[in-house]
Amino acid sequence: MVNVFDWFQLASEKENRMIQMRRYMHQYPEPSFEETWTHNYILNQLSHLDCEIVSPVGRNGIKATFKGKENGPTIAFRADFDALPVQELNEVPYKSKNDGFMHACGHDGHTAILLGVAEIVHEHRHLLKGNVVFIFQYGEEIMPGGSQEMIDDGCLNDVDKIYGTHLWSGYPTGTIYSRPGAIMASPDEFSITIKGKGGHGAKPHETIDPIVIMAEFILSAQKIISRTIDPVKEAVLTFGMVQAGSSDSVIPDSAFCKGTVRTFDTKLQAHVQEKMDKLLQGLALANDITYDMEYIRGYLPVHNHEAAYETVKQAANELHLRFNKSELMMIGEDFSHYLKVRPGAFFLTGCGNADKGITAPHHNPHFDIDEAAFKYAASEFLKILELESVF
């Protein structure tokens, strides 16, 4: 068995390689469900390794399996590889060359880390007692996401447990964060159109003003969270877009809004949706308007399994990394769908570094990664394999 300190050493020796792969991928970002170049790049890297490759899995995913000589457990790791429609503003040698697109969430780093771990597993495959599955997933950023399609196509067949990480600029490099149970929320989306009766701004009594009614709805909707939900439970309702009218003296026929609801509980999720619809029904009755509401339920909440969480924690502690219990996060992640099918856990790897000026949040045009974080994530994955009796 490789001893506890060698995992970090092996990951450190692979650091430059992981950085090289990440920077190359960073220059060629592709949006969700259009990741042809990235898919082919990953396949090319895996083709040099002694593993079984299945591609495509789902629409555009990849599954690579390293098989051990004994009948040990099968542990899966997952990385996503899609980018965002963001114009990069960083002036770095590896700046995006695809205008209007950027790896602004760290998925290039996730993929580079897993490719690095795959190379280390390949180099030590003679020690494998179980099997290691690497899942490279497309389309995480846009619902319905790629995970469910890959699951439906068999990516978790014969897998016993699954683990994944997300590089996180809000946490400092050298830290690992996770928590048992709920860790990330369900990111629902909604859009609403209120249809009134337009007219001259000087004669509002001859109209049914959809802007005023929309404003009433937005303010009243906040009471769904503050006055109908137990204060110790977590829920968020945010309006991110409101559109109406085109002139200062014209009352329009309609008003439109979009927003998001974030919850950790499916019953709470249904409660918010129902209350929003009832509020709109009341406004329609009181004001003689009609409305359309489209409510799209997002990814399932990410719920870590207790035993797998403890493995993540133990791995970090035995590697002498700084492990912390994560706060509840209102972001969404379709890794949740894997955890509904197999036990496992999701953890965050800190990649923020104020001394290097790496502090921008995710999805920001200045987002970047402290690449020193790669060896911490890679060693964590390797240690998990040891604790799961794969090595």
N, C-alpha and C positions, 0 to 999 in steps of 0.2 A: 504493500500500500504506500502511496506517496504521502509523506508526512505533512503536517498542518502548515508548515512554513513554505513548503515548495510550491503550493498553489499560487500564492502571491508572486513568488519569484518567476514562475512560468508565465503568469499573466504580464508581469513587468517586461519580460523578455519579448513578449509579443506586442508591446505597446506601440512601437513605431510602425509596425505592420498594420495595426488597427487604425492608427491615425492616418496612414497613407490611404487605406481603403475608404475611410470616412471622407477625407478631403476630395478624393476623386468622385465619389458619389455626390458630394455636396454641389459639385459644379454642374451636375446634370439632373436637377430635380424634375420629377414628373408628378402631375396631380393624380388624385385617387382614381383608380380604375383605368388609368392610362399609362401604367408604369412598365412599358415594353423594354426600354433601354436598361432600367434598373433590374428588372427580372432577368434579362440576359446576362448582365454583369454578375449577379449572384450565382447564376448557373455556371458561369465560366470559372468562378473561384472554387465552387464545390466540385467541379469536374476533375480537379487535381487531387481530390481526397478519396480515400477508400470507404465510400459510403453508397448506400442505395438511394437514388434520387427519383422522386416522382414529380413530374411537372407537365402541364399545369394541374394544380389542385384547386378546385373551385374555378374561378374565372382566370386567375393569374398567379396563384400561389405556388410555393415550392415546399416539399417535404424531403428532408435528407435524414437517413437513418444509419447510425453506426451500431453494428451488432457485436455483442460480446460473445465469448466462448462458453459462458455458463448461462443458466436459466435464471438470471437475475431480473430485477424490475426494469420497466421501460419508463424513462423520465423524458419529458418533452420540454423544450425551451422555445419561446416565440419572440420574434422581432417583426415590427412593421416597417414598410419601406416607402410609403407614399409621402408626397410633399404637399405644400400649400400654395394657393394663388396669392403670394405675397412678393412684392418687389424688394429684393435684398438691398439694404443700404450699408452693409459692412464693406469696408475697403480692405479685403484680405486676398491673398494670392489664390485662394480656392473659392472665390466669390462665384455665385451662380451665373452660368452662361445661358440659361434659359430664361429669357425676359419674362417677367411677370410671375415667376415661380421661384420658390425657395424652400429649402429644408429648415423651416422655422419652428420645428417642434422636436428635433433631435432624432428623427427616425433614421437618418443616415448613420448616426452614432449607434443606435440600437442594432442595426444590421451589421455594422463593422465589428461590434463587440461579439455578436453571435458567430460571425465568420471567424474571428480570432479564436473563440472557444472551440469551434469546430476543428480548426487546425491543430489545436492542442490535444483534443480528443483523438484526432487522427494519428498524431505523433506518439500517443500513449495507448493506442487501441489494444495492444497486447495485454494491458492490465484490466480491460473491461470485463466485469462479471455480469453486467446487464446491458441494456440498450439505451442509446441516446438519440432522441428525435429532435431535429431542428426544423421549426416551422417558420417560414418567411412569408409574411402576410401582406397583401395589398389592401388598399382602400380603408384604412382605419378612420380617416378624418371625416368621411361623408357617410351618413346612413344610407343603406342598411349596414354598411361595413362589410369587410371581407371575411370576418371570422366565421360567421354562421354558414356562409357558402363553403368554406373550407371544411368545416365540421361535417356538413351534409355530404361532402365528397370523400369523407373518411380520414381526415388528417389525424384524428385521435383514436383511430382503430388500434387496439393493442397497447395504447398508452395507459400507464397507471396513474401518473401525476403530471401536472404541467406548471411551469413557473415562467414568469416574465418580469421585466423591469422597464422603468421609464426614467430616462435621464431627466433631472429636475433642477432648473437653474435657481429656484428659490431656496434650495438647500446647498450647503457648501460641499465642495469636493472632499472626498474621504469619508462621507457619511452614507449610511443605508437607513432608509425609513420604511416602515410597514406597520400594519396593525391587524389584529384578528377581526373577523367579521367584516362589516361594511367599511370600505375605504374610499370608494368613488361613487358618485351619484348616477342616476338615470337622467340623461340630458334630453328632455322632451322639447319639441318645437311646436309653436302655434302661429297661425295667421288669421286675422279677423278683418272682415270688411263690413262696415256699417253703412247701410243705404238709406239716405234720407230724401230730401227734396231741395234742390238748389234754387238759387235766386239772387236778387240784388242785395248787397251788403247793407243798403240803407233801409231795406224792408224785411227784416228777419222774421216778422210775424207771418209773412207769406211763404216761409220756407220751413223745412224740418232740418235744422242745422246738424249735420253728422259730426262736425268737429266738436261741438259742445257735448254731444252725447258720447263721443269717443273719449273725451277728457273725463267725463263722469265715470265711464267704465274703467279707465286706467286707474283713477284714484280709488274707486270702490274695490277693484280687484286686489289692491294691497291689503284690504281687510280680510281677504281669504286666508292669508298667511298669518296676520297679526291677531285675528279675532275668531278664527274657526279651527285653528290647529294648536294642539298642546305645545306650549312654549319650549318644552324640553326636547321636542322633535325638530328635525331639520328639514326646511323646505325653502326654496327660493323661487320667486316669480319676478322676472325681469322683462321689461319692454325695451327692445333694442332698435325698433324702427317705427316711426309714425309718419304717414304721408297723407296729405289732403290739400286740395286747392292749388290754384296757380295765379291768383290775383288778390290784391288787398281789398277789393270791393265786391268780390263774388263769393257767395256761399256755395260750396260744391255739392254735388249730388251724393258723394260718398267719401268715406275716410277709411284708411287702411292702417293696420299695425301688425308687427311681428314681434315675437319674443320667445322666451324659454322658461321652462319649469324644471327645477332640479329637486329630486327627492331620493331617499334611500329605501323607500317602502312602497310596494305596489298598491297597497290600500290607500296610502296618502296620495299617491300619484292619481288614482281614480277620483279621490275626494276633490282635489284641486280642479281637475278637468270638469267634474260635474258642477262645482260651484261657479266656475267661469261661465258655463252654458246657462245655468239658472239666472245668473246676473244679466246676461244678454237677453234672456227671455223677458225678464222684468222690464228692462229698458225698452224692448220692442213694444211691449204692451202699453207702457206709460207714454211713449213718444211716437207711436205709429211708424216705427222704422222696421226694416227687415235687416237681417244680418246673415253672413256666412262665416262659420268657424271651421278651420281645418286644424285638427290637433293630432300630431304625430308623436307617438311614444318612441322614445329613443332607446339606446342600448340599455340592457339590464344594469342595475347597480353592480359594482364589483364587490363581491363578498369573498374574502379570504377564508379558507378552511383552517381551523385552529391548528391541527398538527403540522400542516405545511407552513403556516406562519411561524410556528416554533422552530421549524427547520431553518427558515430564513434567518431568524434571530440567532440561533445557535451558530450558524455558519459565519455570520458577521462577527459574533463575539469571539469565536475560536480563531478567526483571522485577525483579531485585534483591530477591526474596523469600528468606527463610532456608530453604534446602532441606536436608533431613536424610534419611539412610537410615533407614527405619523398622525397628523390631524386629519379629521374628516375633510374630504376634498369634494367640491361641487362640480368638478370636471367630469366628463364622461369618457369611458374607454370600452371598446368592444372586446377586450380580453375577458370581460364578464361572461361572455357566452361560452368560452372554454370552461370556466369554473362552474357552469351549470351542468356540464357533462362529465367532467372529471375533477377530483380534488386537486388543489393546488393553491398557489399564492402569487400575488403581485407585489413588487416592492419598488421603491424609488431610490435611485442612485444620485446623490448630490453632484451637480456639475457647475455650480456657481462659484465665482472667484472674484471678489471685489478688487483684489490687488492686480488682477489681470484685466479689470474693466469688464468682466463677464457677469453682468447683472440684469440684462434685458429679459423680460418675461417671455414665455412661449407665445408663438404666433405674432411676434413683433418683428419688424424689418431689421432690427439690430440684434436679434437673437443669435447667440453663439454658445459654444460648449467649451468648458475647460476639459480638454482632451485627456488630462491626467486622470479623469474619472474612469476612463475605460478599463484600466487595470483593476480597479476596485470592483466594478461590475463583473468583469470576467472571472476574477478569483472567487467571487461570491457564487457564481454559477458552478464553477468547478468544485468548490467545497460542498455545495448542495448535492452534487453527484456522489461525493464520498459519503456524506451522511445518509443518502438514500441507498447506499450499498451497491452503487453502480461501478465504482472503482474500489 
